[in-house]
């Protein structure tokens, strides 16, 4: 088992790792739309938060030896199901033709008042 910590994504603010690699699979912990270069400034607006959270997930995957084309599954937590169309648009733009399995879960609240959070599972890139 290998624990991932990269400065290209927000630092873990609790007792967890950004990701864990085991058995050729990367398990990315729930990522919030925090800009790692400005962690104390909240990203405003749902679409901007959706882009940032996906950037964070992809940064962790890359640091672990995976990438956008190797995402197997994503779970998306959003605070308003009305954001689903906007999220779907941003997700499609950022993942392109790759279509991993995905679940979108409406939740009442997320930590720090954010509007979206994503965890993901990816395969490791083979040599």
N, C-alpha and C positions, 0 to 999 in steps of 0.2 A: 504494500500500500504506500502511495506517495501523496503527500499533501501539497497543494498548490497555493502559492502566495505571490501575486504579481502587483507591482505598482501601477500597472496600466488599467486596473480596476479598483474600485473603492476597497479600502482595507476592511477586514472583518471587524465588526464592532461588538462582537460577542464571542462566546466560546465555540467557535466553528472555523473551518477553513473555507477559502473561496471555492475550492474544489478538492475532490479526492479522486485519485486515479487508482484503479484496481482491475486486474483481469482484462486489460485492453479497453476499459470503459472509463470515461470521465463523468463524474457526478458533480455538477455545478450547483453550489448552494444558492438559495434565493438571493437574487441581486435586485437592488433598488436603483432608481434612476439618479444616482449620485455621481456627479462629475468628479473623477479622482483628482483632477488638477485644482478644483475649487469645492472641496467637500462641505464647506460651511455655507455655500450659496445654493439655495434650492432651485432646481430647474423648474421653470414655470410652464404651464400648459400641458395638456395630455399628450399631444403628438411629440413635443420636445422630450417629455419624460419617456415616452415609448421608444424613441430613437436612442436616448441615453442608456436606458436599461438594456436594450439589445446590444449596444456597443460594449457595455460591461460584460454581458454574457459571452459575447464573441471574444473579448480580450482574455477572459479566463480560459475559454476553450483553446485559444491560440497558445497561451502560456503553458497549457498542459500537453500540447502536442496534437491538438485536434483542430477543428475549424468549422466555419459555417456550413460547408458541404458534408460534414460528418455528424451534424446534430441528428440524433435519433428520435428525441422526444423533448417537448417543452411543456411546462405547465405555467400558465399565465394567470395571475391574480389581478383583477381590476375592480376598482371601487364602484363602478357604475357600468352596467351591461350596455348602456347607451354609448359607451366608448368603443364597443366591439368593432364597428365598421372602421373607425379611425385606426385602431390597433391593427386590424387585418391589413389595411393599406400600407402602413409603415412596415409591418412584418414582411409582407410580400416584396416591398422595395428592397429591404435589407437582406433577405434570404434568396432573392431571385427565383430561379427555377427549382431550387431545392425545397421540398415539401415534407418536413419531418412530421411525425405524429405530434398532435398538440391538443391540449385541453385548456379552455378558458373558463376560469372560475370567478364568478362575481362574489366579492367579499364586502363587508360593511366598512372596514377600515384597514389601512396598512400602516406600518411603523413610520413615524415622523410625518404623518399626513400625506405620504406619497399616494399616487393614483394607480400605480402599476408595479408589479414585482414578477420576476420570472426565475424559475429554476429549470435546469436542463440536464439532459444526458447526451453524451456524445461518444463516438468511437475514436480511438487513437489513430492517428495517421500512420500508415505502414510505410516502411522505407522504400 
